[in-house]
C-alpha cells in the first residue's frame, strides 16, 4: 500500500520545492492551489504533482473541498502544509500504517519541530502540539473556519515521528499578514459566541490535546490583560526563555496576535452598537 498527499497552496514558491523534495517517494501528490500568482503551479507540475485550482474562501471550506471533491489513488491521504518537510522516519511510519488493513483509525496526528531563526524553538512553540496529518477522507470532517480541527467517529492515532515546520520561510511580513487574517476571523467568532466561547470544563481533563487547548483558550478569553498573560505563560512558565533570542521574539509575536484579536473584537462590538471607533 501507499499514501496520497494533499498540499494546499497560495503563492508558495519559496516553500513548495523543499516540501516536494521530501515527498519524492509518493506517487500521488495533489496540490490544491488557491489561484497563486507566483511560480507555485509551475513548481508543482515540474515535480509531477497534479494541480487542482479552487478559489479560497476559508481554511475549512478549502480542506473539505480537497478531501471530498478530489479523487485520490490511495485510501490514506497525508496533508502537509507547503512549509513542512517530511523526514524519512515519518515516511516509513506512515507507509507501515497504510499497509496494515487492520487499522481502525481514521485520523493520525503528528508533532512538529517549529523552526525559527535557524533553530527548533521547542519550548516557546508549546511543544508538543499534535496536528492532524494523515486521514481517511471518507471518514473525517473539519470544524472551525481558522485553525480547522479534524474530527471523526472513528479512533484517532498518534505518529511517533515528527515533521519539520519552517513557518517563517516567507518572512515576518507574510507571518503577520496571515495572522492579521486569522485575527479577523477569531474576532468574528468571539462576537458570534457572545464575546466569549462557552467553557467546556470537561475538556480540561480530556485525553485529547485539542479539547484541552479549546477549554484553556475559552478560559483565557475571559481574563484581563490576555496578551500579556500569554507572553508570561509562554516565555516564563513554559520556558521560552531557554530558546534564546528566537524564543523571546516568537513569544512576543504570539502575544501581538492575541492583542490583534482583542482589539478587533472590541472594534467590531463598537461598530455593531453604533459607537465611534
C-alpha positions as CSV (number, residue, x, y, z in Angstrom):
1,X,0.0,0.0,0.0
2,X,1.0,3.6,-0.4
3,X,-0.3,7.1,0.5
4,X,-1.7,10.0,-1.4
5,X,-0.6,13.6,-0.5
6,X,-2.7,16.8,-0.5
7,X,-1.0,20.1,-0.2
8,X,-2.9,23.4,-0.1
9,X,-1.1,26.4,-1.5
10,X,-1.3,30.1,-2.2
11,X,1.9,31.7,-3.5
12,X,4.2,29.2,-2.0
13,X,7.1,29.3,-4.5
14,X,9.6,29.8,-1.6
15,X,8.5,26.7,0.3
16,X,6.9,24.2,-2.1
17,X,10.1,22.9,-3.7
18,X,11.6,21.7,-0.5
19,X,8.3,20.2,0.6
20,X,8.0,18.2,-2.6
21,X,11.7,17.1,-2.5
22,X,10.9,15.3,0.8
23,X,7.9,13.6,-0.9
24,X,9.6,12.0,-3.9
25,X,8.6,8.6,-2.5
26,X,4.9,9.5,-3.0
27,X,3.3,8.5,-6.4
28,X,0.1,10.6,-5.9
29,X,0.7,14.2,-4.9
30,X,-2.2,16.7,-5.4
31,X,-1.5,20.4,-5.0
32,X,-4.8,22.3,-4.2
33,X,-3.9,25.8,-5.3
34,X,-5.9,28.9,-4.4
35,X,-5.1,30.7,-7.7
36,X,-1.4,31.6,-7.0
37,X,0.2,34.4,-8.9
38,X,3.8,33.3,-8.5
39,X,5.6,30.1,-9.7
40,X,3.7,27.7,-7.3
41,X,1.8,25.9,-10.0
42,X,4.9,25.6,-12.3
43,X,7.0,24.1,-9.4
44,X,4.2,21.6,-8.6
45,X,3.8,20.4,-12.1
46,X,7.6,20.2,-12.6
47,X,7.7,17.8,-9.6
48,X,5.0,15.6,-11.1
49,X,2.2,16.7,-8.9
50,X,-1.4,17.0,-10.0
51,X,-2.7,20.6,-9.7
52,X,-6.3,21.5,-8.8
53,X,-7.2,25.2,-8.6
54,X,-10.0,26.3,-6.4
55,X,-10.7,29.8,-5.1
56,X,-10.0,30.1,-1.4
57,X,-12.9,31.0,0.9
58,X,-11.7,29.7,4.3
59,X,-9.4,27.0,5.6
60,X,-12.4,24.9,6.5
61,X,-14.0,25.1,3.0
62,X,-10.7,24.5,1.2
63,X,-9.8,21.4,3.3
64,X,-13.2,19.9,2.9
65,X,-13.1,20.6,-0.9
66,X,-9.8,18.9,-1.1
67,X,-10.9,15.8,0.8
68,X,-14.4,15.4,-0.7
69,X,-14.0,16.6,-4.3
70,X,-10.6,15.3,-5.3
71,X,-10.2,11.6,-6.2
72,X,-7.1,10.0,-4.7
73,X,-5.3,6.8,-5.7
74,X,-4.9,5.6,-2.2
75,X,-7.1,5.2,0.9
76,X,-4.8,7.2,3.2
77,X,-4.1,10.9,2.5
78,X,-1.2,12.8,4.0
79,X,-1.9,16.5,4.4
80,X,1.3,18.6,5.0
81,X,1.5,22.3,4.5
82,X,3.8,23.7,1.9
83,X,6.3,24.9,4.5
84,X,6.7,21.5,6.0
85,X,9.4,18.8,5.4
86,X,8.7,15.1,5.8
87,X,11.7,13.2,7.3
88,X,12.4,9.6,6.4
89,X,11.3,8.1,9.8
90,X,7.9,9.8,9.4
91,X,7.6,8.4,5.8
92,X,8.3,4.9,6.9
93,X,5.9,5.0,9.8
94,X,3.0,6.3,7.7
95,X,3.7,3.7,5.0
96,X,3.7,0.9,7.6
97,X,0.3,2.1,8.8
98,X,-1.2,2.3,5.3
99,X,0.0,-1.3,4.6
100,X,-1.9,-2.6,7.6
101,X,-5.6,-3.3,6.7
102,X,-6.5,-4.0,10.4
103,X,-6.0,-0.4,11.5
104,X,-9.3,1.1,12.7
105,X,-8.1,4.7,12.9
106,X,-9.4,7.4,10.6
107,X,-7.0,10.1,11.7
108,X,-3.4,10.2,12.7
109,X,-1.8,13.2,14.4
110,X,1.9,14.2,14.4
111,X,4.1,16.5,16.4
112,X,6.3,19.1,14.7
113,X,9.5,20.9,15.2
114,X,8.9,24.6,14.7
115,X,12.0,26.2,13.2
116,X,12.7,29.9,13.7
117,X,16.0,31.9,13.3
118,X,17.8,28.7,12.4
119,X,16.8,26.6,15.5
120,X,14.0,24.5,16.9
121,X,12.1,26.7,19.3
122,X,10.9,23.7,21.3
123,X,9.7,25.5,24.5
124,X,8.3,28.7,23.2
125,X,6.3,26.9,20.5
126,X,4.5,25.0,23.2
127,X,5.8,21.6,22.1
128,X,4.3,19.1,21.8
129,X,1.4,20.2,19.7
130,X,-0.4,17.4,17.9
131,X,-1.6,18.2,14.4
132,X,-3.8,16.1,12.1
133,X,-1.6,15.0,9.2
134,X,-2.9,11.7,7.9
135,X,-6.6,10.8,7.3
136,X,-9.1,8.6,5.6
137,X,-11.0,11.2,3.7
138,X,-14.3,9.4,3.6
139,X,-14.3,9.1,7.4
140,X,-13.4,12.6,8.6
141,X,-14.8,16.2,8.6
142,X,-13.3,19.5,9.6
143,X,-14.6,22.1,12.1
144,X,-13.8,25.9,12.6
145,X,-13.0,28.3,9.8
146,X,-9.5,29.1,11.1
147,X,-7.1,26.6,12.7
148,X,-9.6,24.0,11.5
149,X,-10.0,20.8,13.5
150,X,-10.3,17.4,12.0
151,X,-12.8,15.1,13.7
152,X,-14.2,11.6,13.1
153,X,-16.4,9.0,14.6
154,X,-13.5,6.6,14.3
155,X,-10.4,6.3,16.5
156,X,-7.5,8.8,16.3
157,X,-3.9,7.6,16.4
158,X,-0.6,9.3,17.0
159,X,2.6,9.1,15.0
160,X,5.8,8.7,16.8
161,X,7.8,10.7,14.3
162,X,7.9,14.5,13.7
163,X,7.6,16.7,10.7
164,X,9.7,19.8,10.4
165,X,7.9,23.2,10.2
166,X,9.5,26.2,8.5
167,X,6.7,28.6,9.2
168,X,8.8,31.8,8.7
169,X,10.4,31.0,5.3
170,X,8.3,33.6,3.6
171,X,9.4,36.3,6.0
172,X,7.9,38.0,9.0
173,X,5.7,40.2,6.9
174,X,4.0,37.1,5.5
175,X,3.5,35.8,9.0
176,X,1.9,39.0,10.1
177,X,-0.3,39.1,7.0
178,X,-1.6,35.6,7.8
179,X,-2.2,36.3,11.4
180,X,-3.9,39.6,10.5
181,X,-6.4,37.5,8.5
182,X,-6.7,34.9,11.3
183,X,-7.3,37.5,14.0
184,X,-10.2,39.0,12.0
185,X,-11.9,35.5,11.8
186,X,-11.2,35.0,15.5
187,X,-12.8,38.3,16.4
188,X,-15.9,37.4,14.4
189,X,-16.1,34.1,16.1
190,X,-15.8,35.7,19.5
191,X,-18.7,38.1,18.8
192,X,-20.8,35.3,17.4
193,X,-20.4,33.5,20.7
194,X,-21.3,36.5,22.8
195,X,-17.7,37.8,23.1
196,X,-16.6,34.6,24.8
197,X,-16.8,30.9,23.8
198,X,-18.5,28.5,26.1
199,X,-16.2,26.8,28.5
200,X,-16.2,23.1,28.1
201,X,-14.9,22.2,31.6
202,X,-14.7,18.5,30.8
203,X,-12.1,19.4,28.2
204,X,-9.6,20.3,30.9
205,X,-9.3,16.6,31.8
206,X,-9.8,15.3,28.3
207,X,-7.2,12.9,26.7
208,X,-7.4,14.9,23.5
209,X,-4.9,17.9,23.5
210,X,-7.2,19.8,21.1
211,X,-10.1,19.6,23.6
212,X,-7.8,20.8,26.4
213,X,-6.5,23.7,24.3
214,X,-10.0,24.7,23.5
215,X,-11.1,24.7,27.1
216,X,-8.0,26.7,28.2
217,X,-8.5,29.1,25.4
218,X,-12.1,29.7,26.4
219,X,-11.0,30.4,30.0
220,X,-8.1,32.7,28.8
221,X,-10.6,34.7,26.7
222,X,-12.2,35.9,29.9
223,X,-9.0,37.0,31.6
224,X,-7.9,40.6,31.7
225,X,-4.5,41.5,30.0
226,X,-4.7,38.4,27.9
227,X,-1.8,39.3,25.5
228,X,0.5,39.9,28.5
229,X,-0.6,36.7,30.2
230,X,0.0,34.8,27.0
231,X,3.6,36.1,26.9
232,X,4.2,35.3,30.6
233,X,2.8,31.8,30.1
234,X,4.9,31.0,27.0
235,X,8.1,32.8,27.9
236,X,8.4,32.2,31.6
237,X,6.1,29.4,32.7
238,X,6.7,27.2,29.6
239,X,10.4,28.1,29.4
240,X,10.5,30.0,26.2
241,X,13.5,32.0,27.6
242,X,15.6,28.8,27.1
243,X,15.2,29.2,23.4
244,X,17.2,32.4,23.5
245,X,16.5,35.5,21.3
246,X,14.4,33.4,18.9
247,X,12.2,32.3,21.8
248,X,11.8,35.8,23.1
249,X,10.9,37.2,19.7
250,X,8.4,34.3,18.9
251,X,6.6,34.8,22.3
252,X,6.3,38.5,21.7
253,X,4.8,37.8,18.2
254,X,2.2,35.4,19.6
255,X,1.3,38.0,22.3
256,X,0.8,40.6,19.5
257,X,-1.5,38.1,17.7
258,X,-3.6,37.9,20.9
259,X,-3.7,41.7,21.0
260,X,-4.9,41.9,17.4
261,X,-7.8,39.5,18.3
262,X,-8.7,41.6,21.4
263,X,-8.6,44.9,19.6
264,X,-10.6,43.7,16.6
265,X,-13.2,42.1,18.8
266,X,-13.7,45.4,20.6
267,X,-13.8,47.3,17.3
268,X,-16.5,45.1,15.9
269,X,-18.5,45.2,19.1
270,X,-18.5,49.1,18.9
271,X,-19.4,49.1,15.3
272,X,-22.3,46.7,16.0
273,X,-23.5,49.1,18.7
274,X,-23.1,52.2,16.6
275,X,-20.3,53.6,18.8
276,X,-17.4,55.6,17.4
277,X,-14.2,53.8,16.7
